[in-house]
């Protein structure tokens, strides 16, 4: 199994790198995120090479798939080893993998911001440990400006803490519009790392995730946000996390494989 089953000549000296991360620890509601990367990669074998929306074929830039990793320490080490001349797309795993990814990026990139698409603000100080998936934004903020888009579930303490912190801005899903997006993008620096928790989507579209929340975004809204981000920022990499395949998940796995390829298309189109 490999990304899109590409011929070998398109997997060497590649511009895009896929990193499967089968890490999962202390899930909040439903488990299974450790199985997400394999199903997304399996579904990628059925993608078209051509992206008709953005009129590019990202695969010609090369797509390399790395060996699966299972710990946050190994995530950090692997990301550092990829270097800053590749575009890394990591597939989780629970959202805590972003903590390891950002630590790895800090060793190879100058100052950068982090934009998170998520149903939750993930701003708890601790939840069964400080590196829990519910603490991602809290672990990152301070060293980085953080924007979180799509929030529709919070603990009262994290809501208060986020409002009091000058380095994080949040857009609730029900408050989202183009002006709010522009405010967040204006707040972030030019160099941005992008993290996508699949529960940002409405559960009518993505059901197989650990903590589904009603009132989420559509496919078209997420793609339009990504278009704006890539048009205005220097995106240095991304992750897609919290896909927990359990029941009737084939269409969802394919959609998330296509999401990864759309991100490659946006990066390719900007060059």
ZIHU-V977676 format. One record per pair of residues at least 12 apart in sequence whose ideal C-beta (glycine too) atoms are under 6 Angstrom apart, sorted by the first residue. I is the first residue (numbers start at 1). J is the second residue. D is the distance in whole Angstrom. If there is no record, write none. Layout:
# ZIHU-V977676
i:j:d
I:J:D
I:J:D
This chain:
# ZIHU-V977676
i:j:d
1:41:6
1:42:6
2:65:5
3:18:5
3:41:6
3:44:5
3:63:5
3:65:5
4:44:5
4:47:6
5:45:5
10:59:6
10:62:5
11:64:5
14:62:3
14:63:5
14:64:4
15:61:4
15:62:5
15:87:6
16:63:5
16:87:5
16:264:5
17:64:5
17:82:6
17:86:5
17:88:5
18:65:4
18:89:6
19:66:5
19:90:4
20:37:4
20:68:4
20:91:5
21:69:5
21:75:6
21:90:6
21:92:5
21:93:4
21:97:5
22:34:4
22:37:6
22:68:5
22:70:6
23:70:6
23:93:4
23:97:5
24:94:5
26:128:5
26:132:6
27:210:5
28:211:5
29:210:6
29:211:5
30:210:5
30:244:6
32:244:3
32:246:5
33:93:6
33:94:5
33:210:6
33:242:5
33:244:5
35:245:6
36:243:4
37:91:4
39:245:5
39:253:4
40:91:5
40:253:5
40:256:5
40:257:5
43:253:4
43:254:4
43:257:4
44:257:4
47:257:6
47:261:6
51:265:4
54:265:4
54:269:5
56:265:5
56:268:5
56:269:5
58:264:4
58:265:5
58:268:5
72:100:4
75:97:6
75:100:3
75:101:6
76:100:5
76:103:5
76:104:4
79:101:5
79:104:3
80:104:5
80:107:5
80:108:6
83:108:6
84:108:5
84:109:6
87:267:5
88:237:4
89:238:6
89:260:5
90:239:4
91:240:6
92:241:3
93:241:6
94:133:4
95:133:4
95:136:5
95:197:5
95:241:5
95:242:6
96:131:5
96:133:5
98:136:5
98:195:5
98:239:6
99:131:6
99:139:5
102:140:6
109:236:6
112:191:4
112:193:6
113:144:6
113:145:4
113:188:4
113:189:5
113:192:5
114:140:5
114:144:5
114:146:5
114:193:5
115:147:5
115:192:5
115:194:5
116:148:5
116:195:5
117:149:5
117:150:5
117:196:5
117:200:4
118:148:6
118:150:6
118:197:4
118:200:5
119:150:6
119:152:5
119:153:6
119:199:4
119:200:6
119:213:4
120:153:5
121:148:5
121:151:5
121:154:5
121:158:6
121:162:6
121:170:6
122:134:6
122:136:4
122:137:5
123:137:5
123:138:5
123:158:4
123:161:6
123:162:5
124:158:5
125:138:6
141:167:5
141:168:5
145:167:5
145:188:5
146:168:5
147:169:5
147:184:4
147:188:5
148:170:5
149:171:5
150:173:5
150:200:4
150:217:6
151:170:5
151:172:5
152:173:4
152:213:5
152:215:5
153:213:5
169:184:5
169:187:5
173:215:5
185:232:6
190:234:5
191:234:5
191:236:6
192:233:4
192:235:5
193:236:6
193:237:6
194:235:6
194:238:4
195:239:5
196:240:5
197:241:5
197:242:5
198:242:5
198:243:5
199:211:6
199:212:6
199:242:6
200:216:6
200:217:6
201:216:5
201:217:6
202:216:4
206:252:5
208:244:5
208:245:5
208:246:6
208:249:4
208:252:5
209:242:5
209:244:6
210:242:6
210:244:5
226:266:6
230:266:4
230:270:6
238:263:6
240:256:6
243:256:6
